[in-house]
Amino acid sequence: MAACVQEQQANTLETLRELADLVIPFALRAACDMGIADHLIAGPLHVEKLAGKVGADPSSLWRLLRALASRGIFAEDQHGIFALSPVAELLCGDHPLSLRDGLALIGPDLAAWAYVDYSIRTGQSAFDYIHGQSYYDKLARDEDFRELFDRSVETQNRIMLRPLLAAYDWSGCGTIVDLAGGTGVFLAGLLARYPQLRGVLFDLPHVVSRAPPVLEAAGVTERCAIEPGNLFDAVPTGRDTYLLKTVLHDWPDARARRILDVVAEAMRTDSRVIVIEALLPSGDAFHIGKLLDMNSLVLAAGPDRDESHLLALLSSAGLEHRRVVRTATLAILEAASARRTSHVDQVSKQSQALLEALLDRATLAATLHPRLRREGNTRIQPSLAPHVPGLRPIGRRSQIREEAGALAIRAGVA
């Protein structure tokens, strides 16, 4: 019994050591920054030769790779020759699911995480505290930081694309406005998959200026407009679909509500808005959204939300949710303008009133006009048509109902 308890304690200690480790996360990112995996695509290399290719000290590089290989990242034989492992293949730039650029060492982010306790104590962004400016202000002013950020987000978007395309039918979305869409990687992938769609890439001027090569590489330049602007001021109006992909979690409720208000104002009554976010589950089960939520707190003081919180936020902006589609990581929420619902209700009542009036007129005419003949059900004869405006001289009562419906449409109430 005592031996069993000791084993459990040892396993617990090992788990805590792994969770608290800083060496492997930083070593992994350094390997990505140096492009080590790319130099091993052609085959294994001795550490000294590899060091010459990546510009590193051979002894220090060997220590780095030895640590990574001990966790299954790269493989080492006894002679100091390193090769790709199945995990390390995902660090190659040419892999379709490459994580290389998504695991960069982004200095400003790491500096903020060193002050995570500030965010926990105050509820404010540690990034703002350390750098004296917000995350997005620094992106606008620091070109090196912006390049690292863009490459990281582009990697995330490529990985998101597959499950999100599979989970939701995008074919009827018409023209999609990708709001805060970055350099357009996600939108370009979407348009490439659905050639009937058109797109509008909307983001700040310094962001969308990097988009043309992305759209050109995907072959969608002719179907995608680029419109610079500020999400908090105004967005393109009257389009079919508005996409907010992992945008709202960067902002506290008041700012997120402002974004939704601007979008709702731009929508037609038949437009839709698609919100893609991690919906946080209750309890202590693992979910990637709980980690994203901490990252949002430290870097931007924005929260990831559970389903009820996000739906309430949509409702407060006059948006009525239609459905929620979940994937293993993110959820797709589809909503429409609440104005559409009230409009449809009003139209339905107007159409019904017009239909009943037309049917009453047809019945009255059939009763009073002496030249009608009976054939089981009342029929409208050619000589009666002038006395029942809008009805063609054909049909039983069901056909009269169809004709009345058509008149309602022409009258602009259906």
Secondary structure in CASP SS format (residue, H / E / C, confidence):
PFRMAT SS
TARGET T0000
AUTHOR 0000-0000-0000
METHOD secondary structure of the structure
MODEL  1
M C 1.00
A H 1.00
A H 1.00
C H 1.00
V H 1.00
Q H 1.00
E H 1.00
Q H 1.00
Q H 1.00
A H 1.00
N H 1.00
T H 1.00
L H 1.00
E H 1.00
T H 1.00
L H 1.00
R H 1.00
E H 1.00
L H 1.00
A H 1.00
D C 1.00
L C 1.00
V H 1.00
I H 1.00
P H 1.00
F H 1.00
A H 1.00
L H 1.00
R H 1.00
A H 1.00
A H 1.00
C H 1.00
D H 1.00
M H 1.00
G C 1.00
I C 1.00
A H 1.00
D H 1.00
H H 1.00
L H 1.00
I C 1.00
A C 1.00
G C 1.00
P C 1.00
L E 1.00
H E 1.00
V H 1.00
E H 1.00
K H 1.00
L H 1.00
A H 1.00
G H 1.00
K H 1.00
V H 1.00
G C 1.00
A C 1.00
D C 1.00
P H 1.00
S H 1.00
S H 1.00
L H 1.00
W H 1.00
R H 1.00
L H 1.00
L H 1.00
R H 1.00
A H 1.00
L H 1.00
A H 1.00
S C 1.00
R C 1.00
G C 1.00
I C 1.00
F C 1.00
A E 1.00
E E 1.00
D C 1.00
Q C 1.00
H C 1.00
G C 1.00
I E 1.00
F E 1.00
A E 1.00
L C 1.00
S C 1.00
P C 1.00
V C 1.00
A H 1.00
E H 1.00
L H 1.00
L H 1.00
C C 1.00
G C 1.00
D C 1.00
H C 1.00
P C 1.00
L C 1.00
S C 1.00
L C 1.00
R C 1.00
D H 1.00
G H 1.00
L H 1.00
A C 1.00
L C 1.00
I C 1.00
G H 1.00
P H 1.00
D H 1.00
L H 1.00
A H 1.00
A H 1.00
W H 1.00
A C 1.00
Y C 1.00
V H 1.00
D H 1.00
Y H 1.00
S H 1.00
I H 1.00
R H 1.00
T H 1.00
G C 1.00
Q C 1.00
S C 1.00
A H 1.00
F H 1.00
D H 1.00
Y H 1.00
I H 1.00
H H 1.00
G C 1.00
Q C 1.00
S C 1.00
Y H 1.00
Y H 1.00
D H 1.00
K H 1.00
L H 1.00
A H 1.00
R H 1.00
D C 1.00
E H 1.00
D H 1.00
F H 1.00
R H 1.00
E H 1.00
L H 1.00
F H 1.00
D H 1.00
R H 1.00
S H 1.00
V H 1.00
E H 1.00
T H 1.00
Q H 1.00
N H 1.00
R H 1.00
I H 1.00
M H 1.00
L H 1.00
R H 1.00
P H 1.00
L H 1.00
L H 1.00
A H 1.00
A H 1.00
Y C 1.00
D C 1.00
W C 1.00
S C 1.00
G C 1.00
C C 1.00
G C 1.00
T E 1.00
I E 1.00
V E 1.00
D E 1.00
L E 1.00
A C 1.00
G C 1.00
G C 1.00
T C 1.00
G C 1.00
V H 1.00
F H 1.00
L H 1.00
A H 1.00
G H 1.00
L H 1.00
L H 1.00
A H 1.00
R H 1.00
Y C 1.00
P C 1.00
Q C 1.00
L C 1.00
R E 1.00
G E 1.00
V E 1.00
L E 1.00
F E 1.00
D E 1.00
L C 1.00
P H 1.00
H H 1.00
V H 1.00
V H 1.00
S C 1.00
R C 1.00
A C 1.00
P H 1.00
P H 1.00
V H 1.00
L H 1.00
E H 1.00
A H 1.00
A H 1.00
G C 1.00
V C 1.00
T H 1.00
E H 1.00
R H 1.00
C E 1.00
A E 1.00
I E 1.00
E E 1.00
P E 1.00
G C 1.00
N C 1.00
L C 1.00
F C 1.00
D C 1.00
A C 1.00
V C 1.00
P C 1.00
T C 1.00
G C 1.00
R C 1.00
D C 1.00
T E 1.00
Y E 1.00
L E 1.00
L E 1.00
K E 1.00
T C 1.00
V C 1.00
L H 1.00
H H 1.00
D H 1.00
W C 1.00
P C 1.00
D H 1.00
A H 1.00
R H 1.00
A H 1.00
R H 1.00
R H 1.00
I H 1.00
L H 1.00
D H 1.00
V H 1.00
V H 1.00
A H 1.00
E H 1.00
A H 1.00
M C 1.00
R C 1.00
T C 1.00
D C 1.00
S C 1.00
R E 1.00
V E 1.00
I E 1.00
V E 1.00
I E 1.00
E E 1.00
A C 1.00
L E 1.00
L C 1.00
P C 1.00
S C 1.00
G C 1.00
D C 1.00
A C 1.00
F C 1.00
H C 1.00
I H 1.00
G H 1.00
K H 1.00
L H 1.00
L H 1.00
D H 1.00
M H 1.00
N H 1.00
S H 1.00
L H 1.00
V H 1.00
L H 1.00
A H 1.00
A C 1.00
G C 1.00
P C 1.00
D C 1.00
R E 1.00
D C 1.00
E H 1.00
S H 1.00
H H 1.00
L H 1.00
L H 1.00
A H 1.00
L H 1.00
L H 1.00
S H 1.00
S H 1.00
A C 1.00
G C 1.00
L E 1.00
E E 1.00
H E 1.00
R E 1.00
R E 1.00
V E 1.00
V E 1.00
R E 1.00
T C 1.00
A C 1.00
T C 1.00
L C 1.00
A E 1.00
I E 1.00
L E 1.00
E E 1.00
A E 1.00
A E 1.00
S E 1.00
A H 1.00
R H 1.00
R H 1.00
T H 1.00
S H 1.00
H H 1.00
V H 1.00
D H 1.00
Q H 1.00
V H 1.00
S H 1.00
K H 1.00
Q H 1.00
S H 1.00
Q H 1.00
A H 1.00
L H 1.00
L H 1.00
E H 1.00
A H 1.00
L H 1.00
L H 1.00
D H 1.00
R H 1.00
A H 1.00
T H 1.00
L H 1.00
A H 1.00
A H 1.00
T H 1.00
L H 1.00
H C 1.00
P C 1.00
R C 1.00
L C 1.00
R C 1.00
R E 1.00
E C 1.00
G C 1.00
N C 1.00
T E 1.00
R C 1.00
I C 1.00
Q C 1.00
P C 1.00
S C 1.00
L C 1.00
A H 1.00
P H 1.00
H H 1.00
V C 1.00
P C 1.00
G C 1.00
L C 1.00
R C 1.00
P C 1.00
I C 1.00
G C 1.00
R C 1.00
R H 1.00
S H 1.00
Q H 1.00
I H 1.00
R H 1.00
E H 1.00
E H 1.00
A H 1.00
G H 1.00
A H 1.00
L H 1.00
A H 1.00
I H 1.00
R H 1.00
A C 1.00
G C 1.00
V C 1.00
A C 1.00
END
